[in-house]
Amino acid sequence: MSDQTREIRLQVMWNRLISVVEEQAMTLLRTAFSTSVREAGDLSAGVFDPQGRMLAQAVTGTPGHVNTMAEAVLHFAREIGYDDMYPGDTYVTNDPWKGTGHLHDITMVSPSFKGDRLVGFFACTAHVVDVGGRGFGADAKTVYEEGIQIPIMKFAERGVVNKDLVRMLRANVREPNQVVGDFYSLAACNDVGHRRLIAMMEEIGLETLDDLGAFIFERTRSATLERIAALPRGAWTNTLVTDGYDQPVTLKATLETRGDTVNVDFTGTDAPSRWGINVPIIYTKAYACYAMKCVIAPDIPNNWASLEPFTISSPVNILNAERPAPVSLRHVFGHMVPDLVLGALAQALPGKILAEGAGALWNIHMSVRPVPGQEGQRAEILMFNSGGMGARPGLDGLSSTAFPSGVMTMPIEATEHTGPIVIWRKELRPDSGGDGEFRGGLGQVIEIEPAPGHEFDFSAMFDRIHHPARGRDGGEDGVAGSASLDDGTVLKPKGWQHVPAGRRLVLELPGGGGYGDPARRPDAARANDLSKGYVTKGRK
């Protein structure tokens, strides 16, 4: 076989491997019980070599899940041990420091055997609606209050499910059918990946993935190093102030090019919080690497070799919180890390980096119940919402788009179906994008009311209320967000709060920052904004 024929053959097999993980992810999307997985795609799926190095990931999924999973499989391999792995096994954890950053994310890993030989691993992650404890919110003082903790252990051995673990789950969560159903969906996801992989290997005549893995890693690593070599040499620092829980929190990053690597150091970031807004370093790294890859190597496949040259360092702080810090809302500041890193990159690569955006998802978890003395339904409802992205060099920002998380919008019909609430309004928020040569993306306005005879408590997980997204290169800042009741009562950006019967929760999501001097925005673009209602007549 000629070298050219061999390379073509390996490229075809690489494409087939990506198809395998895509089918793996689609299995989870189609069978998941939680709307956050089924409707929003809050998940990840991937295939790994026997050493636990990620070969390929599914396109569907969030950077916070994919890039943490890339490290998590290594923890599974070490803690389970190769001598205790068998065909039909599935392993599980929600350890925030060895998984994906908080207890609500369940990570499952399954060894893939061809005959008696371990040829790889499949892994997947999904956010479940409840893990017990205080619920999905920032009010816990330690991780022990945040819900049930599942160390790395076996969900199934040789195909037999651990019924004791299932009983423990049912006794500790508020929505046992949904949560246990998602566990089985995760296991099925890996099983489909395994079966498709073995079928591919038998069809092609492969006994191992060693040659294919070496080809994938060599190609992606060399391409990534070429991009890094083209960067200017130096170090650049950026600071970002966020709302925090009850006082502002400052995040700081220094990006430095070092030979074949790019490092981000978070020295100068504020200390860990006493509230559940801390971030384990595995999650901080996931989004820091994502930000760097978006700019430096966006078209290079995401795997172990392409991620390895991107490194981070940090003392203990809110972006490197140690156990037993509360970490339930780790996504809020984790989602701010890309804007923080991109702000440093903008100094190294002027004119090429988008403005700041809303960043963190405006997630809301509602615990709905009947008003005392009335009959009704109880439900735990999780809803994902997105503000505006920052404007880009040459393009307006995307409106109500989940960057950097990448999750999809949850249809209001699907959300209302999960419990007794009515979503009266969900629409773009005029004038919320920062002005500039290119306008920032719009946020949205959402109004939610408990169904008649009901009330609900909700966990606010909002930011950019006191510190809006900053514009870049002369662009104006985006408009800050707000949370209130329809009677004007102002609500806190974070923490559990109450919506009584007959009242509506009104969320005004933040817009993205503008890019470039507003004086350079074409008249045609302004007329288009006005005709579509993106801006009002009072806007210049």
N, C-alpha and C positions, 0 to 999 in steps of 0.2 A: 504494500500500500504506500503510495507516494505521500510526502509530507502535506501536499495540498489536499489530497483526498482525505487524509486523516483529520486535518483541521476542519474541513467541511463537515465531516461525520461528527466531530466533537461539537461543532456549533449547532448542528441539528439536535443532538442529544441535550444540549444546554436549553434550547428552546422547548424541547419536550419536558424537561424538568420544570421549567417555569409553568407549563400547562398543568403539570401535576399539582403544584402548589396552588394554582388558581382554582382548580377543582376542589382542592382541600378547603380553601377559604369559602367557596360557594356553598359547600356542605354546611358550614357553620351558619352562614347567612340564611340558608333555607330552613334550618332546623332549630335555630335559637328561639328561646322563649322570651327573652328580654327585648323590648323595643329598641334599646340603645344599640344592641347588636344587629337585630333583624332589619331595622329601618335606617339606622345611622351608620352602620359599619364600624362600630367601635370594637375593633378586633385586630388580630394579626395571625398570620400563618406562614410557616417556613419549613425548609428542609435543611438538614445539617449533616456533616460527615461524621464518622465514628468518633472523632476527637471533639465533637461539639461545636465545630466551626460552621457558620451559616453559609450554605451554598447558594440559596435562592430564597426570595420572599415573594409572597403574593402582592400584587398591586393594591388590592383591597387591604386597608389597614392604616393605623396611625403610626407616625414615627416613634411616639412614646412607647407603643407596644412592640413594634418591630425591633427597634434598636436596643431596648432593654432585653427582649427575648434573645437577642444575639449573644448577650452575656449570661442570661439565666440558664441556658442549656448546659453551659460549662459547670455551673453550680450543681445541676441535677446529676451530671455524669460523675462528679466527685463524690457527692453525698450518697447516691444510691449504690455506686460501685459496679463495675462491669461484671463482677462475679455474681451479682444478685439481679441481673437483668435476664428476662426470658421473653420468648415470643408471646404476644398477647398482653404484655405489661402496658400500663399507663401510669405515669407519675404526675403529681399535682402539688402546687403550692400557691399561696397568696402572700408569702413573705415579702414585705415592701422592699427589703434590701437585697433580696436574691431573686425577686420577680420583677414587677413593673412599677413599684413605687408606692402602692397603697393596697389595702386589704380588699377593695372591691374588684380588683383585677385577678382573675383566676388564670394561671398558666398551667397548661398540661403538656407533658413531653412523653412521647412513645418511642421506644426503640424499634427499628425496622430490621428484621432478620430475613435473610434469604437462605432458607434451610437453617443451618446452625450458625451461620456467620452474621455478625452484626454489620450491616452495610451503611447505617445512618440513623438519624433521629428525625421525627416530625414533631413540631411544637406549634402551639396555638395559644392565644390569649383572648379573653373577652371580659368585659365589664358586666358584673351581675348587679341586679337591682338592689340587693340588700345583703349585708353580712352580719346583721345584728348590732349589738352595742348601741351607741348613741345615734346611729344612722349616718348617712353620707353628709358630713358637715364638719365645720372647723372648731366645734366647741369642746372637743376632748382635750385633756391635758397630757395624756400619754397614749401610745398605740394600743395599750391594753383595754382602753375604753372604746376603741373604734370598731370592735367586732371580733368575730371568731378568727383566730390565727391558725393557719394550716401549714405546718412545717413541710419541707420536701418529704413526700411519702408516696406510697403506692395507692392510687385510686383503684387499680385493678392489677391482679397478678395472674399471669397465664390465662387471661380472659375472664377471670372471676372478680366481680366488683366487690370492693371493701364495703360491706353493708353497715359495719359499725361507723365508718366515716359518714355514710349517707344519713344514718340516724342522728349523728351528732349535728350535721348540717340542719336537718329538719327541726331539731330542738332549739336551734340558735338563731334562726332567721325569720323575718316577718312574712316573707313570701316563699315558703318552702317548695311549692310546686315549680315556680319559675326558676328558683336557684338550682334545685336538683336537676330540673330539665336542662338547664344550661350546662351543667357538668356532663351529662350524657351527650349533649350536642358537641361539646369540646372533644370528648373521647371519640365520637363518631367522625369528627373532622380529621383527626390524626389517622384513624383507621382507613378512611378513604384514601388519604395520601399514601399510606403504606401499600395498599392494594394496587393503586395505580403505578407506584414506583416499581414494584416487583414485576408487574405485567410489562412495563417498559423495558426493564432489564432483561427479562426472558425473551422478549421480542428481538432485542438488539443483540443479545448474547453477552451481556455483561455479568461478571461475577462480583465485581466491586465497583464503587464510584471513585476509586483512587485516581485513575487517569483523567476522568471528567473533572473531578475536583481540582486537580493540579492545573488543568487547562483554564478553568474558570478563575482561579486565584491568580495565576500568572498574568492573564489578560487584564483583569480589572486592576490589579495592583500596579502594573507598569503604566496603564493609562492614567491612574490617579496620580502617580508620582510625576508624570509629565505635566499635569496641571499644576501641581504644587511647585514644581521647578520654575514655572512661568510667573509665579507670584513675586511681588517685591519683597525684599528682605527687611525685617524690622519688627517692631512691636507697637501696638495701638490699643488705647484704653477707652472704654465707654462706660458711662454710668446711667442707670435707669431708676427712677423713683416710682414706686407703686403704692397702691392704697394701703396695703397691709390689712390687718384685722381691725385694730383700734388705733393704730398710728402708722405713719408711712414707713415703708421698708425700702432701703436702698440696695440695689444690685449693682455689682461692679465686675467688669471682665477686662482682661488684658489678653489680646490675641497676638501670638508671636509665631513667625515662620522660623523653623529650626531645621535646616537641612532638608531631610525627606519627610518631615512632619510639620503639622500646624497644631500648636497647643493653645488652649484657652485656660487662663488661670482666673479663679474667682476670688482672689485675695481682695479684701476691702468691702466685700458684701456683708450686710448686717448679720448679727448673731442669730442662732435659732430662736424661733418664737415659742412662747408658751401655748400658743393656739395651733390647731391642726392645719397649718399652712406651710409646714416644712417640706423639704424635698430631699429624698435619698439621692445620693450621688449618681446612682445608676440611671435615674430618670433625667437628672440634669445633663449627664453625658449624652443621653439619647437625643435630646433636643439641641444641644450645642453642636454635636456632630451633624445633625440634620441641617442646621443653618449653614454650616461650612460647606457641606456637600451641595446644597442648593445653589451656591454661588460658584464654588470652585470646580465641582465635578457633577453637575446635575444630570448629565446623560449617561453616566457610568453606573452599571447595575450595583445595587446595594447588597453587599455581602461581607464576609469576614475580612477579605483582603482589601476591599475598597474603604472599609471603616477603620482599619488598623492605623493608617497614618494620621488620623485625627485623634488627638489626645486632649485630656483635661487634667487640671490639678486644682486643688482647693484645700484650704484649712477648714476646720469645722465651722459651719455657718448655716444660714437658712437654706442654702443650695447644696449643702453637704451635711445634712442632719443625721445624727447617729441614734440608734435604738436606745431608749424607748420613746423618742420624740413622736408626737402626734403628726401624722402625715396624710390624713384623709384627703385634703384639698391640694395635694402636691401638684396637681395639674395647673393650678392658677399661676404659680410662679414658674413652673416648668414651661408653660406656654409663653412666658415673657422672656425666657432665655434666648430664643431666636432673635427677637428685636434687640436684645442686649448685645449679642454677638454680631449681628448684622451692622449695628452702629459702629462697632470697632472696624469691621471689614470696609465700611463706607469710607473710612479714612485711608485705608490701604488701596482701595479701588474706587476713587471718586467718580461720580457720574454713573455708577452701575448698580447701586443698591436701592431698593424700594424704601419708601417712608415707613414709619412705624404704623401698626394697625391695632385693632382691638386686642389682639393677642389671645388672652385666655377666653375659652368658651364661657358663655353665660349659662352654665348648667343650673338647673333648679330641680331639687328633689322635694316632692310634696307628699306629706302623710295626711291623707284625707280620711275623715270620719264623719258619722252622722252627728248632728247637733244633739246634745244631751236631751233625752226624752223622746227622740224621734228615731224611727227605723231608717236604715239606709245601708250603704256599702262602705267598707273600709278598703283602702288601697294605698300602695306605695307606688308613686309615679315619678319617673325620671325623664326630664325633657332637656334636650340639647339645643342651644341657640347661639347664633354667631353675630358678631358685630362686623364692621367693615375692615377690609384690608387697606394697607397703605398704598398710595399711588406709586406707580412704577416709572422708571425712566422711559418715557415714550408712550405710556398707557395709563388710563385712569385706574384707580384701585377697584377691586372686585367688591361688590356689595354683599353684606350678610353672608360671608364665606368663611369657613372654618380654617383659617391659617393661623398657626402651623399644624393643627391637629389633623386636618383632612377629613373629618367625619362629615357625613351627609346630613342634610336637613331632615328632621323628623316630621312627617306629615301630621297636621293637627288631628286628622281623623283617627290615626293610629294612636296618638296620645290620649285623646278623649275616650277611646275604646278601652283603655286600661283602667279607668276609674271615673268617679263622679265629679268631673270638672267640665267647664265650658270655656273654650278659648274664643273670645269674642273678636279679637283683633290680632292679626299678625301681618304686618306690612312694612315696607321700607320707610325709613325715617328721613324726611326731607331735611336738607341743610346740614346733615350730620357729618358729611365728608369734608375734610379740610380743603380749602381753596388752593389753587396752584396752577401752573401750566398744565399739570395733570391732576385731576381732582381725586381726593381720597374716596374710598368705597363707603357706601352708606351703611349705617346700622339699621335696626328695625324697632318697631314698637309692637309690644305684645301685651294683651290684656287677658287675664285668667280669673275666672270666678268659680267658687265651689258650686256644684249643682244644688238646686233647691233642697233645703233641709240638711245641708252639709257645711262643714268648715274645714280648713286645713292649716297645718303648720308647714312651713317650708324652710329649706336650708338655702340661704343666699350664698352664692359662690361667685361674686361679681368683682370686677376691678375696672380701672379706668373711669371711676366716678369722680375722683378728686385729681387724677393725673392723666389727662387725655393723651392720645397718641400724638407724638411730635411729627411735624412735617420735616421734609428734608430739602436741602439746597434752595431755601427761600420759600418752600411751600408752607401753608398755614397748618396749625394743629387741627386734628379732628375734634369733633364735639364730644364732650364727656358724656357718660351714661348716667342714668338715674333709676332708682327703684322707689316706688311709693304705692300707697293705696289710692283709689279713685276719689277719696275725699281730701286728698292733699297730704296725708300723713307720710312723712319721709321715713324710709326704711334704711337699715344698715346695709352696707355692701356685702357683709359676711355674717353668718350665724343663723341660728334657728329663730324664726319669727312667725307671727300668726296672721291669718286672713280670716276674719269672721264671716259668718253667713251673710249674704247680701252685699258684700264688698268685693271689689275687683283689685287684683294685683296688677299694677301697671309698670312694665319694664321698658325703658328707653335705652337701647343698646348703643355703645359708642361707635363713632365713625373713625375711618382711617385718616392718617395725615396726608396732606397734599405734597406734591413734588414740583419744585421749580417755581419761579417768580409768577404770581397770579397775573401780572400784567401781560405775560406772554401767552395766556390761554386764548385760543382762537375764538372769534365771535361766533362762528358756527357751532363750536362745542358748547358755548354758553347758551346759545339759543336751543340746542338740543336738550341740555339739562333742564331748561325752563319748560320746554314743551312736554317733557316726560314727568315733570313734577319732582325731579331730583333736587332742584333748588326752587326757592320762591322769588317773587318779584322784589322782595326786600333785600335779596342777595346781590352783591355787586357782580 
